[in-house]
């Protein structure tokens, strides 16, 4: 903890009779110069540097660079940041613990004590990604889904319980408790952390990285945190700093207040659209302005949660009075609350309405102009006004719909006249029909919105008014309620609103991410059959944060993000081809039309219900948060420092990443004659790359599982099998919606094995190339790797034999993950692209300039030899961005670097 402190900043702070030591920013300013107008998010980074000054990884030059930022408002200075803790969820947590277990095996084989591998930073893993909506619209749905979850995931959960016992500084929040980001917001986060060292109590900002991109939610509480890949998080656990450039900081000024009838979700979709248009990838966003006085902390957390959707590293809200109010509401102890206030004020980290920090750039929003909105049909930044939804859907349907026209020799778009036809498919065994635009999934899900009492209680009020009017959800709608913590069901019950949600089919299905991450479960058979029979384009409406292609459900092509009360409304309407401002949701008991405004609660009504949310609810639900239910407690675990791998396990397997770790890493050399595994367009997300969702029986992963004796009904999901590299490498690039431009009109994980000209799965082609000892590259467009911080998007890429990815631009986390797995990220320059260079994937690619002295940002010379012998030459930018990343790449990856350091010590 104690650094060199060359600026003599170590100070004392007396709070409630206790003395805390801290590294004072005002004292640092006496030597460095005035830092009052430094963005508060950067003040957190500066404090981190002061506290960890060691003359090697952190020096006075780093401090000076932070101050110089005030003049330049940007920086190319690399700093070493050390977060206080790490947050994980189980999908990313299982492979992280697998890696730690494999690293223990590796150091044990090298003759070292196995427990040399231990988290050095506090780690919390929350099991929230595994529950699926198998059962719904039933009082028994929750209990039945939990039972199924435990049966499906018993082996994984035993493994995590072993990890909880075997590793120090590692806690697990059991299944059925909540979503990691909501649990973090409501319980784990402290805003100001403290620890003991040499008889002194040190106070410092609560900071973290998480293995989920929505870790950013905690910035709503004034806690600086963001998502990283599991690979980088593991390194942080093991004492490695997070290398980063001092970021640009975009200021977002908020004025005014939300008008009547507008929710925090509408606000965040507006903010997301504005910031994505502005362009904030890799930057911090810091919110300021007088409008924050009218923004409850839960609303701030909703905006912060969506930072990955607007592309920022984080969306930061500084500490102020509202922070303290929330800490008190959520049951934090008084000593913590008083320390937060005293520390923030002493450090100049307390927000005031009239503060005008220096920012790289700014934009502003008058919140009174926000209107009811959704986002979709396949990107969270594509905001659509509620009144424009029908038109937006019809435009999407027109672009997707195809009608065979033999005379044209191909396909043509459906005309608008055809769109107006009542193309209906009977629902088997009912008097109902299904048609384009019908809502087949309505899910109140995701920490993004279920952490916000105002929108959750608004949903309950909409349900109450609907029932009183005699409305009911449409029978083809699969409805579900999956809150991010048990506190939600407590306050819904206290308000007497849970029974109305239940009557509409929004029964509790689980405490977890569910539909938001694609765990929507199967559609009813009659609905599923009708969709396939009519080739229907149907919709989901969910209160989640992502709606990428193929994510929510494989049969649902149009997915719309909306507030929880709008989710209820669309369950009543049953279609997204409707203007809810003009058209009725249905009819009341007397046959009169009922409109949305007839059942929409007023701000005053919502506020009355929000006042029923009290601290005791939080204290009671988090009192035994790590205990788990009888299912969890009955799991049997081995008592050993190293894991006892089961050779026949299809869930947890010892990965091959660390073989030969006791030998020197191979020196990078030029790549000659590489083949192109696939050519992708723009916005290829980690959902496209990383195995996620259902495992198809005829896919390489499905065939592998069947070869191991696993029945199709027991496949579970890719996410649940992230601890098994054999399954995951077969599922890499296997998304049902991914389009490989090497095969015109293709969809799904297929490619051409170029030497033979045969079409096959990407996995099968990669294995053939490995047999032929042929290196591989991937070509891609803009925003490659957008989305969730899925380390398997990089791990799977490496295991398939890909040496380099060449893209027009990268999302921050995935680029880092590629380096962390020893895969070279390269970027086209001079406005080049695969298309502008005429690259089709048939070429042999050579990359020159790779060596042991590779440098951040250097130029790599590329040649593409076409089948006819023509050669295209072009330059690429090496996207190894920092000196630390160079060391990781040279070692074969970040974890390899850590292990080699341990073994050679």
N, C-alpha and C positions, 0 to 999 in steps of 0.2 A: 504493500500500500504506500508506504512512505517513499517519495521520490527524492531526487537530489535537491529540489527546491532552491535552485540557484537564484531565484528572484526573492527569496525569503518571504513567501506568501502564507506559510502555515500560521493559522490563526485559531482563536477559540470563540465558541458561541455557547452562551448559557441559555438553556431552554428548560423551563419547568424544573429547576433545581439540578439539572444535569449538564455537564460540560462536554461539548463536542469539539473535536479538532477538524478543521477544514482548510482547503487551499483557496485563499481569498482572491477573487477576481479584482476587486478594487485595489488591493495591494499590488497585484500584478500590473495594473494600469499605471501605478506610480513609476514603474520602470519602462513599460512598453508604450505608454501613451493612452489617450482617452479611448475607451471601448464602450462608452455608454450606448452608442447607436449601433453596435454590433447586433445582428439578429440574435434573439435569445437562444435559438437552436444552435447557433455557432458558439455562444457562450458556454453551452453544455459541452461542446467538443473541446473548447479551450480549457475548461476545468479538468477534463479528462487528461489532456496533455500535461497540464501542470502537475497533476497527481501522479503521473507515471513517468516523469522526467528521469532518464537514466543515462543520458549522455551518449546513447547509442541509437536505440529505436526512437527516442524522443529527446530533442535538443532545443536550445533556445531559438534556433532558426525556425522551428515549428511555431513557436509563440509569435515571433515577428511576422511570419507569413499570415497568421490569423489577423493581426492588426493591419497589415498591408492590404488585406482583403477589403477593408473599408474604403480604400482609394480605387482599387482595381475592380471590385465587386465580382471577381472571379479569380481562380488560382489554378496553377498547374503543380502546386506543391502536394506531394504525397505525405500523408500522416498515418501514424499507427494508432488506431482507436481500440480501446479495450472496454467492451460493454460489461456491466456488472453481472449479467445473468443471461441465460438462454431459455427460450420457450419452444416447446415442440408439441406437435400433434401426432397421433399414432401412425398415420400413413407415412409421414416423413420420419417419425421417431423410430419405428421398427428398423428400417435400414440403417439408421444412425447407430442404434444399439448393436445391430449385427456387425457393423464396421468396428465398433469398440471391442466387441467380443472377438472378432477376427484379429484385431491388433493385439489383444491380450495373448492369443495363440501365437502370433508372430514373435512377440518379445519373449514369450516362454521358450519357444524353439531356439531363440538366440541365446538362451541361458540366463535371461534376466527375470526378476520377479514379475509375475503377471500383473500384480496390482500397481506396477509403474504406470499402467494405463488407467487413469481415473479422471473424471471431470474435475478441473481446478476451479471452475466457476459454477455457481448454483444453476441447476437444470431442473425445470418443471416440464413434465410430459403429460398432456391431457388427452385421454382417449375419447375422441369425439367424432372421428371420421368413419366409423365402422357400422353404425346402426343404419339399417335400410328400412324404407317404408314398405314392408311386406304386407302388413295389416293396417287398415285405416277405417275411419268412420265407424268406430266401434269403441265402447268403453274398455274393452279388453285389448285394444291395439297396442298400448304401451307395454303391458306385461308380456304379450306375445312377441312383440318385436325384440324386447330385451332377451327373452328366452332364445329366440332364433340367433340373435347376435352372439350370445355366449357359446352356443353350439358351433356356429360357423368359425368363431375366432378363438376357440379354447387354446389352441397351440400357440398362437401369437400372444395371447394374454399371459399364458404361463411364462413365455419368454420375457415379456416386459416385467412381470413380477420378479423373475430371477434378476433382471437388471437392477430393479429397485433395491434388491437386497445385496447384490454383488458390488455395486458401484457406490462410491461416496458422492455426496452433493447431488443426488439424483432422486427426485420425488415423482411419483405417478399419481395423477388424479384418475380414479377408476372410471369405467364406462357408466353411462346413465347419470352423469353428474352435470355436464354442460359442455359448451364449446370453448376451446382454449382462450380465445381472445376476450370472450365475455367473462370467463373465470378470472382472467388476468385483470380486466378492468374492475370487476366487482370485488376481487379478493387479493390476488397475488401482488399486484403493483403497490409500491409504497410512496412513489413520487420522489422522496428523499430516502436513500438507503443508508444504513449505518453498519459498521463492523468494528470488531475489536482487534487491535494490534499493539503489541508491546505495552499493554496496560492502558492504552488510549482508545477512546471511541471516536472513530472518524465518521463524518457525515459527508455524503456526496450524492449527486443526482442518480436516481434510479434509471438505468439505461439497459437496453437489451437488444439482442437479435433473436429472431425466431425462424423456425423452419417452415413458415407459412407466410405467404406474401402479405396477408392481412394482419400481421403483427403490428402494422402501422396504426391499428385502432387505438392503441394505448397512448398515442400522441395527443388524443383528445383530452387526456388527463395531465398533460404536461410532462409525460415520460417519453424521452427520445428512444425510438425503437423502429426497426424495419425488418423485412424478411430477407433472409439469405438462403442459399441452398443448404441442404443437410450437410454437405461436405464442408462448407465454410463454417457452419455452426459447430461441427465436431472439432474443427481446428480451434475455434474460439474456446470451446470447453477445455481443450488441452493446453490452453495458455498462449495460443498464437494470437497476435493482434489482427484486427481487421484492417487491411491496407485499403486506403481510400484517398482520393483527391479531395482537398477542401472544396466542398460543393458550392455551386451557385445557389442562391436562395431567392425564390420568387415570393414577393409579398402579396397576399390576397386580402384586400380591404373589404370588410363587411359593414354595410350601413343598413339602417332601418330594421324592420322586423317582418316576419312572415305574415301574410294576410290571412284572413279568416278562410278556413277550408283547405289550407295548404299545409303539407306535412314536411317533416325533416327529410323524408325520402325524396320528395319533390325538390327540395333544396340541394341535396347531394347529387342528384342526377343533373341538375343545372350546373353545379360547380364542376362536376366531372366533365361535362361537355365543354365548358369554358376552358378548363385547364388542358384537356387533351388537344383542343384547338390551338391553345397558346404554345404548347410544346414544352413539357417540363420533365422529360425523361432524364433520370440521373440527377435531378435537382431536388433540393429541399423546397417545400412550400410552407410558409409561415403565415398564419392568419392573424390579422390585427384589425383595429378599428372599433368605433363605438357600437357597431352592431353586435359585437360579442356580448354586450350586456344583456341582450335579448335572446341569447342562444344557450339553452341549458346544456349541461355537460354531456348528456346522452346524445343530443343533436351533434355536438362537436365530435363525439366518438364515431357517429355514423359517417360524418364527412372524412374523418381521419382513416377509418376503415377502408374507404374506397380509394386511397392513394394509389394502389397498383393500377386501378382502372383509369385514373387520369395520368398515370405514368411516372409519378414522382417517387423519389425514395421514401419520403414521408410527408404528411400534412400535419404540421406541428401547431398546437395551441398552447401558449405559455400559461404558467400557473397564475391564477387570480382568485378572487373571492368565490367564484363558482366552483373552482377546484376543491376548495375547503368544504363547501356545502355538500358536494358529492361524496367526499371522503367521510363526512359525518353521516350522511344518509346510508352509505353502504357499510356502516358498522366499523370503520377503522377507529383505533383507540385514540384518545385525546392527545397522548404524548406525540404520536405520529403526526397528527393534524397541526399541532403547535410547532413541531420541528419543520414541517413543510413551509409554513408561513414565515417563520423566522429565517430559515435558510434562504428561501427565494428572495426575500427582501434584502438580506445581507449581501447576496451575490449579484444584485441587479437583475434578477431573473423574474421579477414580479411584473405582470402586465398592467399597464394603465391605458385608459381610453385615448389619451392624447399623445401617446408614444408614436414616434415616426422613425422606426429603425431604417438603416440603410439597406436596401435590397438590390439584387442584381437587376430585377425588373418587377413591375407591379401590374396588377389588374384589380378591378373592384366590382362589387355587386351590391345593388340595392335590393335587399331581400323582399321588399314589398312588391317587386315585379315578378317574383317566382309564381309559376302556375302549376296546377296538377299535371303530373307527367308520368310516363313510363320510359323504359329504354329497351331497344331491341330492333330487329328480331334476333340478332346474333352478336351484338357488341354492346358493352355497358355504357360506352360513351355516346351511343346513338340515341339521344333523348328525343322523345316524341310527345307532343302535348296530348292530353287525354282526348281532346276533341279531334285530334288528327290521327288517332290510332287506326280507325277503319281505313282511311285513305292509305296510310303507311302499309298496313297489311296487304291491301289490294295491289299496291305497287310491288311488294315483295312477291306476292303470288303470281303476278303477271311475269315477273322476271324468272321465277322458278318453274312455272307451269310450262309443259311442253305438249304439243300435239303432233303426232306423226303426219307428215305430208309427203307421200311418195313422189309427187311431181316435183317437189323442191329438192328431193334427194337428201332430206335430213329432217331437222326439227324446226319448229317456229314457236314463238311465244303465244300463249293463250291470249286471245283478244279480250278487250274489256267487256264486250258483249257476252262472251263465254263466261266471264267472271260473274256476271249477274244471273246466270242460270242457277237454279237450285240443284246443284249436283249433290245428291244425298244418298247415303248408304244406310240401309236398315241396321239397327242394332239388334242382333240375334236375340229372340225371346222377349222383345219389348215392342212398344208402340212408337219408339223413338228412332230418329235418324241422326246420322253424323255427317257433317259437311265441312268444307274448307273453313278454317278460322275458328272452329269450335275449341273451347278450352277443355282439355282433357286432364290437365294437372293444375291445381290451385294450391300453392304451398306457402304457408307462413313459416318461414325457415330462415336460417342464417343469423349469425351474431350481428351482422350489419344492422339489422332492424329489430331483432328480438331483444337487443340490449336496451331498447328505447321504450320506456313505459308509455310515453304519449301515443306512439303509433300502435303499440300493442293493445292499449286500452281503447283506442279509437276503433280498432278492429272488433273488439268485444262489443262496443256500442253499436256499430253497424250491424253486427249479428243480432243484437237485442231488438233493434228497431225493425230489422227484416222479419224476424219471427213474429213480432207484434203485428206486422202488416200482413202476415200470412205467406211470406215468400219462402222459398226453399232452393237449395243449390240444385243445379241441373243434374240429372242422374248419370250423365257421362263424365262428370267431373270427379277426378280423384283428389280429394281434399285432405290436408294434413296440417297439424300444428306441431312444430318441433322447436321449442325455445332453446336459447343458449344457456339457460340456467334454471334451476328449480325456483328461484325467486319469482320468475315470471308467472308460473302457475299459482304461486302463493298470492300475488296481488290480483290476478284475474279472479281467483276464488273470493278474495276479500271484497272485491267490487261486485261479486255476484254475476260476473259476465261469462265465466267459463261454461255455464250450462247452456247459454245461447250459442256459443261457438260449437259446443257438442251437438246441439240440435241441427246445426247446419252441416255436420260431418267433419268439423275441424276438431276432432278429438285429439288428445295428446298421443303422438306416435313415438316420441323419444326425445331425449336431450342430446342433440348432436346436429351435425351439418346437413344431413339427409339430402333433400332435393338440390340444395345449392351446389353440392359437389357431384351430383349425378346419382346419388343413392335414393332415387325416387321409387325404386322397386318396380315390379311389373304392372302394366296397365291391366284392367279387367279384360278377360278374354274377348268379350263381345266388342269392346272398344278397339282392342288391338287388331282383331280380325277385320273390323270395318275400315280401319286406317289402311291396312294392307290391300284390302279388296278394292277400295276406291282410290288408292294412291293419294290419300288426302294429306293436305298440308294443315296440320292442327297446331294448336298453341298450348304453351304453359304460361302461367302467370305466377311469379314467385317473388318473395321479398328478399331475394338473395343479392349477390354482388357480381355474379358472372353468368353469362348466357351464351358462351361460345358454342360453335357448331358441335353437335354430337355429345355435348356435356350433360344436359339435363336428362334426356331420354332418347335412345336411338330412333324412335318412331316420331319424335316431335321436332319439327324443323323450325318452328317459330317460337322463340322464348322471350318473354317480356319481364323485365324487372319492374317492380311496383311496390308501393307501400302496403303494409298488412291490411289496412281497411279496403284498399283497392283490390287486393287479392280476394277478399270476401265478396266484394261487389261483382267481380268477374266470375266467381263461382256461381253467383245468382243469375247473371246474364247468360253464362254458358258459351259465350262467343267473344272474339275480339273484333269481329266485323260489326261494330256498333259504335255509335256516338253517344256516350253516356250523358252528355250534356243535354241531349234532345230526345233520346229514345228511352223508353221505360225498361226497367229491369225485369218487370213482370207485372202481375195483377194482385191486388189485395183480396181480402175475403169477399168483397162485394163486386169483384170484377173490374175495379177501377185501376188505371195504370199507376204504377209506383216508379218514381224516378229516383236517381241517385241522391239528389238534394233532399228528398223526403226522408232518407235514412242516414244522411251524413251528420255526424255530431258537430256541435258548435265548439269553438275553442274553450268556452266556459265549461261546457259539459266534460270535456276531456280533462281540463285542469282540476275539476272537482274529483274525478276518479284518480288522477295522479297523486293527489294529496293522501290517498289511502296506502301509498307505498311508504313503508316505514323501515327504520334501521333493524328492528328485531327480525324482520324477514331475512335479511342478509346474514345476521349473526347466527340465526338458527340453521340456515341451510349450509353455511360454511364451517360449522362447528366441528364436523367430522368429515371434512371434504376428502381426505386421503384414505378413509376406511373402506369404502365400497360396500356393496350388498353381499348377501350370503353366497351368491355365485362367485364373486371375485375372491372372497375370503376362503372359499373351499378349494381354490386352485392349488395344485401340488407343484412345488418347485425344488430343483436340486440345490444342495448347499455346497457350492463350489465357486472358486474364483474365475475359472474358465468354464465356458458353456459346453455342455455335453450335446454336441451336434447329433441329430438323428439322420442317418443316411437316407432314409426313405421319406423324409419330410418334404412336402411340396409348399410349405409356408416359410420355413426358416432354413437357410443353407449357408455354409461357410463360403463366402465369395472368393474369387480367384485374384482379387486386386493386389494382394500383398505377397504373392509368391515371389521369391528371390529378393526379398527386401534386405537380406543380409549381404547382398552383392551391390557393387556400384551401379548407379543408374546409367542406362545407355545414353551416350551423347547424342543430342539431336543432329540430324543430318538432312540434307536435301531430299525431297520426296520426288521420285522419278516414276513416271508411267502410272500414276494413280488413276483409278476408274471412278466415275461418278455414280454413287449409290442412288441418288435421287436429285431432282431439280424441283424446288418449291418456289411458290410465289410470295407475295407479301403476307405479313401478319400470321405466320405459322406460329401457333401458340405452344406452350408446353403441354397443353391438353392434346394437341395433335401429335407431339413428339413422344411424350411419356405415356406409358401404359396407364390407362384409366378406364373406369366403367366396367361394363360387362365383358366377359371373355367368350368370344364366339366359338362354337364347337369345331368349326372348320378352319380356324386360324391356327398359326403355328403354335401358339401357347395352348389353345384348346386341344390340339392333337397331342402335344407333349403331356398334358395332364391326363388325357385318356390313356396314353401309353403307360403312365404311372399307376393306372387303376382307379383314377378319380372319375366318378360319375358326373355327367353334365350338370345334374341338379346340385352338385356339391362344388361347382367351380368357384363360387363366391365371386369377388371382383378382383381386378388387377391391383387396386389399392390395398386390399387385404393380403395380397401375396407379394408385397414389396420386399419382403425379407428373403425371397428366393430369386436369385439372379437368372436361373434357367427360364423361369416364367417371364421375367421382366425383359430380358434381352429379346425374347421372341415377340413381345408386345410393343417394342419400340418402333415408332413410325407406323403403327398398325391401326390408328384411329380410322373409324369408318368414313369420316368426312375428309381425310387428308387427300390432297390432289397432287400427284407426281406428274409434272409437266412433261416427263419423258414419254408418257403414254397419254395421248390425247383423249380427253373425256373420262379419264380414270378417276375412281374414288375408292379410297381404302389403301392399305399398305402394300402396294404392288410396284414392281419396277421391271426394267429390262436388264438381264445379264448380258452386257454388251457383246462380249466375244462370241457368245452363242446365238444372240438375238432372241433368246427365249424370255417370255413373260413369266414372272414368278413373284412370290412374296419377297418383300425387302429382306426379311430374315434369311430365307433360303438363298437369295442372291449373295448376301453378305458372307454366308458360310462357304459358298462356292468360291468366292474371291479369296477367303482366308486359305482354303485348300490350295489355291493357285498362287498364294503368297503375294497377292496384289493389294497394295494400299488403296484406301478409299477416301473420297471427299464428298461433301454434300454442298450443293449450290442452293442459294436462297435469296429472297428479296428483302424488303424492308421489315423492321420490327421482328426479327427472328427471335423466337423464344419468349414472346410476350406471355404474360399470365402468371400462373402459380409458380412458386419457388420449388419446382420438382427436381430433386437431384437425379432421379432416374432418367430424366431427359438427357443428362450428360453421361451418366453411368452406362445407359443402354447404348448411346452413341459410341462410346469407347469400346464396349464389348463386341459391337458389330464390326469393329476394325476400322472405324473412321478416324483418320489422322488429322483432318482439318475440316472446318466448316467455313465456307466463303459466302458471306451475306452482304447485303447493302447496308444494313444497320442491325444492332442487337438490343434486346432488352437487358437491363443491367444485371439481374440475378443470373440469368442463363449464361451470359458471357462469362461471368465469374465462375460458374459451375463447370463450364467447359475447360477453363484453365485448371480448375481444381481437380479435374480428372485427366489432365495431360493431353487434352484435345486442343488443337491450335485454332483459335478464332481469328479469321482474317476478314478484312472488309474491302469491298470494291472502292476504288478511288476515281476521281475525275468524272463523276456521274456515270461511271461504267455500271453495267449490270450484266447478268447472264444473257439477257435478251439483247441488249445493245451490242454485245460482243458476238452474238450469234451462237452462243453455246447451247447445245441441245441435250447434253449428257452422253453423247456418243464419243466424246473426246478422251484422249489420254492427257491427264493434267500433271505438270511438273512444277514444283515449288522450290525456288532456290534462294539461299540467304540464311538458311537455318544452321545454327552452330551453337557451340557452348557459350559464345559471347552474345547471344541474342539479346536485344534491348527493347524496352517498352516503346511501342509506336514506330518501330523501324519499318522500312520498306521490304517487302518480299516480292521477288520477281517471279511471275507465273508465265507458263506457256501451255497452250491447249492445242494439241495435235489432233486435227480432224481426221475422219476415216479416209479422206481423199489425199491426205498428206499435207494439206495446208496447215500453217502454224499461226495461231493468234497469240501475241505477246501483250501482257498487261501487268500493271503494278498493283500490289495489295498492301493495305495497312495492317500491320500486326497489332491485334487488339489485346495483347498482353500489356496491361496499362500501367503496372507499377513494378518497382524493383522486387518487391516481395513475390509478386506473381511470377517473375522470371525464375526465382529460386524454386517455387512450387513446380513450374513447368519442367525445369531441368531435372527435378527429382521424380518426375512421372505423375505428380499430383500433390495436392496439399497434405493429405494424410500420409502419403509416402514420405514427404519431407519431414513430418513430425516423427515418423517411425525411424527413418534413417538417422535423425538426430539422436534419438534415444539409443538406438543400437550401437552407434559409433561413439557415444559418450563414454 
